[in-house]
Amino acid sequence: MLVKTRGASLFGMDAIGIQVEVNVSMGQGYCIVGLPDTAVKESLHRTEIAIKANGFQMPRTKLVINLAPADIKKTGPAFDLPIAIGILAASDQIVNSNVLSDYLMMGELSLNGALQPIKGVLAMAIYAKEAGLAGLIIPTINASEASLIEGLKVFAFDHLTQVTHFCNHPESCTPFQKNDTDNETPINYSVDFAFIKGQFQAKRAIEIAAAGGHNLIMVGPPGAGKTLLAKTSISILPVMSHSETLETSKVYSLVGKLSPSAGLMQTRPFRNPHHSLSAIALVGGGSIPQPGEISMAHNGVLFLDELPEFSRAAIEILRQPMEAGFVSISRSRQTVEFPSRFMLFASMNPCPCGYFNHPQKACTCSPSIVGKYLHKISGPLLDRIDLQIEVVPVTYEELTNNSIIENSLTIRNRVQNARAIQIKRYAKRPGINTNAQMQSYELKEWAQLNESSAKLLKLAMEQFHLSARAYDRIIKVARTIADLDGSKDIQNQHISESIQYRILDRAGWGQTY
């Protein structure tokens, strides 16, 4: 007897429908075909024990399981459930096999029949809805995640016997009902700019970066507060749109890091990997391509602390994903894409000892060593960083000052207002949501300089010997500063402030002090 159940396999960010065909015929032996990996091949052993442990019979005939289409690699233990149900249906231990064609079912089985959580449920739920299926049958712990897709019935179970009962008596079971009260809870951050003393220029630069989606690098000695500033930046980022929330949650679902109780991610991600990580861990990859840190930071912040300590291969590979907003990973059998639209926040010491240009401590590094250290960051990478600031140590007077400091909520409101202006401005330009994403031809349309501003920029370029790459970046940042001020046009003060955030582009910086 031939029985077909429905499953799904993950392919990059998406799920592909897989038909699990189970055939019981005369003969002996079990086999599974259709490019299964080791975890899928082992499924037969797990399902056999689980079936017997719950009072069912394993067929004593020839059992062939085909995972179609056969040219797609099947990975992971989530095929346990559709295989087990297919075996029971093919051996007439499930009487209502019509249910099998209407629902996508996935789940890992323990040896006693308990259902274990799986990865990528959100992508599977999206596929099930697009394919016109009635619903989804999954482990209970994944139910909240799957229920995020509206118009899809989700049946959640803890055990194989519950699934068999549903297959025999579907009318006796009710779909999972999601509790939406968590989504209404205001977001509370553990960090706040109100707790950071001094560093007014750095906080202003981070506000500008958040408002325009700009990349930023902070240069300063140890203990100046670079890491704290970067971590606090998450508290002023604008609230994610529904599409951004769904995209980000989908990535975290693929790697199994989406909280079962929280549902969709409500806060923008902040990723802070150690400098020892490999290029593959940073951008993604592996024999079975998985998202890396840059995709985990999608719609959020990727913070690289002590940037020169990262391997050259790792940081240089960032250039294309930063520009394109996605990373493409090719393997012999497949090419997948993962999203990577993130804000890069980086920090670095100005020299190996860390005290170059320090107001109180002497630097022990020679000018050549300082220059060599700074040149670990290539020009093409700096091309993609809009704001470059120097973070100086906080003075004693600033530390002991008890005056009221502007909190993150106040700043975030300004950031959201500036983002709203940009969303409206670029509404007819797909793929552009922030000022940082503008190209040169778009600057001519939306970031034109008046005669006075143009003269000021020309003077600065000549006086500070700014590089050509700084020109567009200064205008982009000035456009964001104008948006924060609610100004339609870029004024002199916007250009003047923007020029301050290009320290590494100034000729001789790091060599003439």
C-alpha positions as CSV (number, residue, x, y, z in Angstrom):
1,M,0.0,0.0,0.0
2,L,1.3,3.5,-0.9
3,V,0.6,6.5,1.3
4,K,1.7,10.1,0.9
5,T,2.3,12.6,3.6
6,R,3.5,16.2,3.4
7,G,6.7,17.6,4.8
8,A,9.1,20.5,4.0
9,S,12.8,21.0,3.7
10,L,14.6,24.3,4.3
11,F,16.4,25.9,1.4
12,G,18.1,29.1,2.4
13,M,15.4,31.4,3.8
14,D,12.6,29.4,2.4
15,A,10.9,26.0,2.8
16,I,10.3,23.7,-0.1
17,G,7.5,21.2,-0.1
18,I,8.5,17.5,0.3
19,Q,6.3,14.6,-0.4
20,V,7.0,11.7,1.9
21,E,5.9,8.5,0.0
22,V,5.7,5.3,2.1
23,N,5.1,2.0,0.4
24,V,4.5,-1.3,2.2
25,S,4.8,-4.4,-0.1
26,M,5.8,-8.0,-0.1
27,G,9.4,-8.7,0.9
28,Q,11.7,-7.7,3.7
29,G,13.9,-4.8,4.6
30,Y,13.6,-1.0,5.2
31,C,15.1,1.7,3.1
32,I,14.8,5.5,2.6
33,V,15.7,7.2,-0.6
34,G,15.6,10.8,-2.0
35,L,19.0,12.3,-1.0
36,P,18.5,12.0,2.8
37,D,21.4,13.1,5.1
38,T,22.5,11.1,8.0
39,A,19.9,12.5,10.4
40,V,17.1,11.6,8.0
41,K,18.5,8.1,7.4
42,E,18.6,7.6,11.2
43,S,14.9,8.5,11.3
44,L,13.9,4.9,10.6
45,H,15.5,3.7,13.8
46,R,13.9,6.4,15.9
47,T,10.5,5.9,14.4
48,E,10.6,2.2,14.7
49,I,11.3,2.4,18.4
50,A,8.7,5.1,18.9
51,I,6.0,3.2,17.0
52,K,6.6,0.0,19.0
53,A,6.8,1.9,22.3
54,N,3.3,3.2,21.9
55,G,1.5,0.0,21.1
56,F,1.7,0.1,17.3
57,Q,3.2,-2.5,15.0
58,M,6.1,-2.0,12.7
59,P,5.4,-3.6,9.3
60,R,7.2,-7.0,8.9
61,T,7.3,-6.5,5.1
62,K,9.4,-4.5,2.6
63,L,9.2,-0.8,3.5
64,V,10.4,1.9,1.1
65,I,10.3,5.6,1.9
66,N,10.8,8.1,-0.9
67,L,11.4,11.8,-0.2
68,A,10.4,13.7,-3.4
69,P,11.6,15.6,-5.3
70,A,14.6,13.3,-5.2
71,D,17.2,15.9,-6.3
72,I,16.9,18.1,-3.2
73,K,19.0,17.3,-0.2
74,K,16.9,16.5,2.9
75,T,18.4,17.4,6.2
76,G,17.6,17.2,9.9
77,P,15.5,15.1,12.1
78,A,12.2,16.9,11.5
79,F,11.1,14.2,9.0
80,D,10.5,11.8,11.8
81,L,6.8,12.6,12.2
82,P,5.7,12.5,8.6
83,I,7.6,9.2,8.1
84,A,6.1,7.7,11.3
85,I,2.6,8.7,10.3
86,G,3.1,7.5,6.8
87,I,4.2,4.1,8.1
88,L,1.2,3.8,10.3
89,A,-1.2,4.8,7.5
90,A,0.4,2.5,5.0
91,S,0.0,-0.4,7.4
92,D,-3.7,0.4,8.1
93,Q,-3.1,1.6,11.7
94,I,-4.5,5.0,10.7
95,V,-7.9,4.8,9.1
96,N,-8.5,8.4,8.0
97,S,-5.6,8.9,5.6
98,N,-7.4,11.8,3.8
99,V,-6.1,14.2,6.5
100,L,-2.5,13.4,5.3
101,S,-2.9,15.4,2.1
102,D,-4.3,18.5,3.7
103,Y,-1.7,19.2,6.4
104,L,2.0,19.7,6.4
105,M,3.5,17.8,9.4
106,M,7.0,18.0,10.8
107,G,8.6,17.0,14.1
108,E,11.4,15.1,15.7
109,L,10.5,12.0,17.6
110,S,12.2,10.8,20.8
111,L,12.3,7.1,21.4
112,N,9.2,7.2,23.6
113,G,7.2,9.1,20.9
114,A,7.5,12.6,22.4
115,L,7.7,15.4,19.9
116,Q,10.8,17.5,20.0
117,P,11.1,21.1,18.7
118,I,12.4,21.8,15.2
119,K,14.0,24.7,13.3
120,G,12.6,26.8,10.5
121,V,8.9,26.4,11.5
122,L,8.1,30.0,10.4
123,A,9.4,29.3,6.9
124,M,7.4,26.1,6.8
125,A,4.2,27.9,7.9
126,I,4.7,30.5,5.2
127,Y,5.1,27.7,2.6
128,A,2.0,25.9,3.9
129,K,-0.1,29.0,3.5
130,E,1.2,29.8,0.0
131,A,0.6,26.1,-1.0
132,G,-3.0,26.4,0.0
133,L,-2.8,23.7,2.7
134,A,-5.4,23.5,5.5
135,G,-2.8,23.8,8.2
136,L,0.3,22.6,10.0
137,I,0.9,19.7,12.5
138,I,4.0,20.5,14.6
139,P,5.4,20.1,18.2
140,T,3.7,22.2,20.8
141,I,6.8,24.2,21.6
142,N,6.8,25.5,18.0
143,A,3.1,26.4,17.9
144,S,3.4,30.1,18.9
145,E,5.9,30.6,16.1
146,A,3.8,29.0,13.4
147,S,0.6,30.8,14.5
148,L,2.2,34.1,13.5
149,I,1.0,33.4,10.0
150,E,-2.6,34.5,9.7
151,G,-5.2,32.3,8.0
152,L,-3.4,29.0,8.8
153,K,-4.7,26.4,11.2
154,V,-1.9,25.1,13.5
155,F,-2.4,21.9,15.4
156,A,0.2,21.4,18.1
157,F,0.9,18.1,19.8
158,D,3.3,16.7,22.4
159,H,3.3,13.1,21.4
160,L,3.0,10.7,18.5
161,T,-0.2,9.2,19.9
162,Q,-1.9,12.6,19.9
163,V,-1.1,13.0,16.2
164,T,-2.5,9.6,15.4
165,H,-5.7,10.5,17.3
166,F,-6.0,13.6,15.2
167,C,-5.5,11.7,12.0
168,N,-8.3,9.3,13.0
169,H,-10.6,11.9,14.5
170,P,-9.7,15.4,13.2
171,E,-13.0,16.9,14.3
172,S,-12.2,16.2,18.0
173,C,-9.2,18.6,18.0
174,T,-9.1,22.3,18.1
175,P,-6.4,24.5,16.5
176,F,-3.8,26.3,18.6
177,Q,-4.9,29.8,19.7
178,K,-2.1,32.3,20.1
179,N,-2.2,34.7,23.1
180,D,-1.5,38.2,21.6
181,T,-1.1,40.0,24.9
182,D,2.7,39.7,24.8
183,N,2.9,41.7,21.6
184,E,1.1,44.6,23.3
185,T,3.7,44.8,26.1
186,P,5.9,47.9,25.7
187,I,9.5,47.2,24.9
188,N,11.9,47.8,27.9
189,Y,15.6,48.1,27.4
190,S,18.2,47.3,30.0
191,V,20.4,50.1,28.7
192,D,19.7,53.8,28.4
193,F,21.6,56.8,27.2
194,A,20.5,58.6,30.4
195,F,23.0,56.5,32.3
196,I,26.0,57.4,30.1
197,K,28.0,60.4,31.4
198,G,29.5,62.8,28.9
199,Q,30.3,61.6,25.4
200,F,27.9,64.0,23.8
201,Q,29.5,64.0,20.4
202,A,29.5,60.2,20.3
203,K,25.9,59.9,21.4
204,R,25.0,62.5,18.8
205,A,26.8,60.5,16.1
206,I,25.0,57.3,17.2
207,E,21.7,59.1,17.0
208,I,22.5,60.2,13.4
209,A,23.5,56.7,12.5
210,A,20.3,55.3,13.9
211,A,18.2,57.9,12.1
212,G,19.7,57.3,8.7
213,G,20.8,53.7,8.8
214,H,24.5,54.7,8.6
215,N,27.5,52.6,9.5
216,L,29.8,54.0,12.2
217,I,33.3,53.5,13.6
218,M,34.5,54.7,16.9
219,V,38.2,55.3,17.5
220,G,39.4,55.8,21.1
221,P,41.6,54.5,24.0
222,P,40.6,51.6,26.2
223,G,38.0,52.6,28.8
224,A,36.6,55.5,26.9
225,G,33.1,53.8,26.6
226,K,33.0,52.6,23.0
227,T,31.5,49.2,23.8
228,L,28.9,50.7,26.2
229,L,27.9,53.3,23.6
230,A,27.5,50.6,20.9
231,K,25.4,48.4,23.2
232,T,23.2,51.3,24.2
233,S,22.5,52.2,20.6
234,I,19.8,49.4,20.4
235,S,17.6,51.5,22.8
236,I,17.2,54.3,20.2
237,L,16.6,52.3,17.1
238,P,13.2,52.7,15.5
239,V,10.5,50.1,16.1
240,M,10.6,47.4,13.4
241,S,7.9,47.3,10.8
242,H,5.8,44.1,10.3
243,S,7.8,43.1,7.3
244,E,11.1,43.7,9.1
245,T,9.9,41.8,12.1
246,L,8.9,38.8,9.9
247,E,12.2,38.8,8.0
248,T,14.3,38.9,11.2
249,S,12.2,36.3,13.0
250,K,12.5,34.0,10.0
251,V,16.3,34.1,10.2
252,Y,16.3,33.3,13.9
253,S,13.8,30.5,13.3
254,L,16.2,28.9,10.8
255,V,19.0,28.7,13.3
256,G,16.6,27.7,16.2
257,K,17.1,30.9,18.2
258,L,13.5,32.2,18.1
259,S,12.0,32.2,21.5
260,P,9.1,29.8,21.6
261,S,7.2,32.0,24.1
262,A,7.9,35.4,22.5
263,G,6.8,34.7,19.0
264,L,8.0,37.4,16.5
265,M,11.1,39.3,17.5
266,Q,10.0,42.7,18.8
267,T,13.5,44.3,19.2
268,R,16.1,44.8,16.6
269,P,19.0,42.4,16.9
270,F,22.3,43.4,18.3
271,R,25.2,41.0,17.4
272,N,28.6,41.3,19.1
273,P,30.8,38.4,17.9
274,H,34.3,37.8,19.2
275,H,37.2,38.8,17.0
276,S,38.4,35.2,16.7
277,L,35.4,34.0,14.7
278,S,36.0,32.7,11.2
279,A,34.8,34.3,7.9
280,I,32.2,31.5,7.5
281,A,30.8,32.2,11.0
282,L,30.6,35.9,10.1
283,V,28.9,35.7,6.7
284,G,27.4,32.2,6.8
285,G,28.1,29.0,5.0
286,G,28.9,25.4,5.7
287,S,28.2,22.2,3.8
288,I,24.6,22.9,4.4
289,P,24.5,26.7,4.2
290,Q,23.4,28.4,7.4
291,P,23.0,32.1,8.2
292,G,26.1,33.8,9.8
293,E,26.4,36.8,12.1
294,I,25.6,39.3,9.4
295,S,22.3,37.7,8.7
296,M,21.6,37.4,12.5
297,A,22.1,41.1,12.6
298,H,19.6,41.7,9.7
299,N,17.5,44.9,10.4
300,G,19.7,45.6,13.5
301,V,23.3,46.2,14.5
302,L,26.4,44.2,13.9
303,F,29.0,45.4,16.4
304,L,32.6,44.5,15.7
305,D,34.6,45.4,18.8
306,E,38.4,46.0,18.2
307,L,37.9,45.8,14.4
308,P,41.7,45.5,13.5
309,E,41.9,42.3,15.6
310,F,39.5,40.5,13.2
311,S,41.1,38.5,10.4
312,R,41.5,40.5,7.2
313,A,39.6,37.8,5.3
314,A,36.6,38.1,7.7
315,I,36.2,41.9,7.6
316,E,36.9,42.2,3.8
317,I,34.2,39.7,3.0
318,L,31.8,42.1,4.6
319,R,32.1,44.6,1.7
320,Q,29.7,43.0,-0.8
321,P,26.9,42.1,1.7
322,M,27.0,45.6,3.2
323,E,26.5,47.0,-0.3
324,A,23.9,44.5,-1.6
325,G,21.9,43.9,1.6
326,F,22.2,40.1,1.2
327,V,24.8,37.4,1.0
328,S,24.9,34.7,-1.6
329,I,26.5,31.4,-0.7
330,S,27.2,28.8,-3.4
331,R,27.8,25.1,-3.0
332,S,28.0,22.4,-5.6
333,R,24.3,21.5,-5.4
334,Q,22.8,24.8,-4.4
335,T,23.1,28.5,-4.2
336,V,21.2,30.2,-1.3
337,E,20.7,33.8,-0.3
338,F,20.4,35.2,3.2
339,P,19.5,38.8,4.1
340,S,22.2,41.1,5.5
341,R,20.8,44.6,5.7
342,F,22.5,45.7,9.0
343,M,24.1,48.7,10.5
344,L,27.8,48.1,11.1
345,F,29.1,49.6,14.3
346,A,32.8,49.1,14.9
347,S,35.3,50.2,17.5
348,M,39.1,50.3,17.6
349,N,42.0,51.6,19.6
350,P,44.0,54.3,17.7
351,C,47.2,52.2,18.1
352,P,48.4,48.9,19.5
353,C,49.0,50.3,23.0
354,G,45.7,52.2,22.8
355,Y,46.9,55.6,23.9
356,F,47.7,57.5,20.8
357,N,46.4,61.0,21.0
358,H,45.4,60.4,24.7
359,P,45.1,63.6,26.7
360,Q,46.9,62.2,29.7
361,K,48.7,59.0,28.9
362,A,51.7,58.8,26.6
363,C,51.6,56.5,23.5
364,T,54.5,54.1,23.3
365,C,54.0,53.3,19.6
366,S,56.1,54.8,16.8
367,P,54.4,56.8,14.0
368,S,55.0,54.0,11.6
369,I,53.4,51.4,13.9
370,V,50.4,53.7,14.4
371,G,50.0,54.1,10.7
372,K,50.4,50.4,10.1
373,Y,47.7,49.6,12.7
374,L,45.2,52.1,11.3
375,H,45.8,50.7,7.8
376,K,44.6,47.3,8.9
377,I,41.2,48.7,7.9
378,S,41.2,48.9,4.1
379,G,40.0,51.9,2.1
380,P,37.1,49.9,0.4
381,L,35.7,49.0,3.8
382,L,36.0,52.6,5.1
383,D,34.2,53.6,1.9
384,R,31.1,51.9,3.4
385,I,31.3,53.6,6.8
386,D,29.6,57.0,6.9
387,L,30.5,58.2,10.3
388,Q,34.0,58.1,11.8
389,I,34.4,59.6,15.3
390,E,37.0,59.9,18.0
391,V,35.8,58.9,21.5
392,V,37.8,60.6,24.2
393,P,37.9,59.6,27.9
394,V,35.3,61.0,30.2
395,T,36.6,63.7,32.6
396,Y,36.1,63.6,36.4
397,E,33.8,66.6,36.2
398,E,31.5,64.8,33.7
399,L,31.4,61.6,35.8
400,T,30.3,63.5,38.9
401,N,27.9,65.8,37.1
402,N,24.3,65.0,38.4
403,S,22.5,67.1,35.8
404,I,19.6,65.4,33.9
405,I,20.7,63.6,30.8
406,E,18.4,63.0,27.8
407,N,17.1,59.5,27.9
408,S,16.8,56.9,25.1
409,L,13.1,57.3,24.6
410,T,13.4,61.0,23.8
411,I,16.1,60.3,21.3
412,R,14.2,57.3,19.8
413,N,11.2,59.6,19.1
414,R,13.5,61.9,17.1
415,V,15.0,58.9,15.3
416,Q,11.5,57.5,14.4
417,N,10.4,60.9,13.1
418,A,13.5,61.1,10.8
419,R,12.9,57.6,9.6
420,A,9.2,58.4,8.8
421,I,10.4,61.3,6.6
422,Q,12.8,58.9,4.7
423,I,10.1,56.2,4.3
424,K,7.8,58.8,2.7
425,R,10.6,60.3,0.6
426,Y,11.6,56.9,-0.9
427,A,8.2,55.4,-1.1
428,K,8.4,55.0,-4.9
429,R,11.9,53.6,-4.8
430,P,11.9,49.9,-4.0
431,G,14.9,48.8,-1.9
432,I,15.6,52.2,-0.4
433,N,14.3,53.0,3.1
434,T,17.1,55.1,4.6
435,N,19.5,57.8,3.5
436,A,22.4,55.5,3.9
437,Q,21.1,53.4,0.9
438,M,21.1,56.3,-1.5
439,Q,23.4,56.1,-4.6
440,S,25.1,59.1,-6.2
441,Y,22.3,59.8,-8.7
442,E,19.8,59.8,-5.9
443,L,21.8,62.3,-4.0
444,K,21.3,64.8,-6.8
445,E,17.6,64.4,-6.4
446,W,17.1,64.4,-2.7
447,A,20.3,65.9,-1.2
448,Q,21.1,68.9,-3.3
449,L,23.3,71.6,-1.7
450,N,22.6,75.3,-2.0
451,E,25.5,77.6,-3.1
452,S,26.5,78.4,0.4
453,S,26.6,74.7,1.6
454,A,28.5,73.7,-1.5
455,K,31.2,76.3,-0.8
456,L,31.5,75.2,2.8
457,L,32.0,71.6,1.7
458,K,34.5,72.6,-0.9
459,L,36.5,74.5,1.7
460,A,36.5,71.6,4.1
461,M,37.6,69.2,1.4
462,E,40.6,71.4,0.6
463,Q,41.5,72.4,4.1
464,F,41.4,68.9,5.7
465,H,42.5,67.1,2.5
466,L,39.4,64.9,2.6
467,S,39.4,62.0,0.2
468,A,36.9,61.8,-2.7
469,R,35.1,58.9,-1.0
470,A,34.2,61.3,1.9
471,Y,32.2,63.6,-0.4
472,D,29.1,61.5,-0.9
473,R,29.2,60.3,2.7
474,I,29.2,63.8,4.1
475,I,26.2,64.7,2.0
476,K,24.3,61.6,3.1
477,V,25.0,62.2,6.8
478,A,24.0,65.9,6.3
479,R,20.7,64.8,4.7
480,T,20.0,62.7,7.9
481,I,20.9,65.6,10.2
482,A,18.5,67.8,8.2
483,D,15.8,65.2,8.6
484,L,16.4,65.1,12.4
485,D,15.9,68.9,12.4
486,G,12.8,68.6,10.2
487,S,14.4,70.6,7.5
488,K,13.5,70.1,3.9
489,D,16.8,71.5,2.6
490,I,20.4,70.8,3.7
491,Q,21.7,73.9,5.5
492,N,25.3,75.1,6.3
493,Q,25.0,73.8,9.9
494,H,24.1,70.3,8.6
495,I,27.1,70.2,6.4
496,S,29.4,71.6,9.1
497,E,28.3,69.0,11.6
498,S,28.6,66.2,9.0
499,I,32.2,67.1,8.3
500,Q,33.1,66.5,11.9
501,Y,32.4,62.8,11.5
502,R,35.2,62.0,9.0
503,I,38.3,61.9,11.1
504,L,39.9,58.9,9.4
505,D,39.6,60.5,6.0
506,R,41.7,63.5,7.0
507,A,45.1,63.4,5.4
508,G,47.8,62.5,8.0
509,W,45.5,61.5,10.8
510,G,47.4,59.1,13.0
511,Q,50.8,60.3,11.7
512,T,51.2,64.0,12.5
513,Y,50.5,64.0,16.2
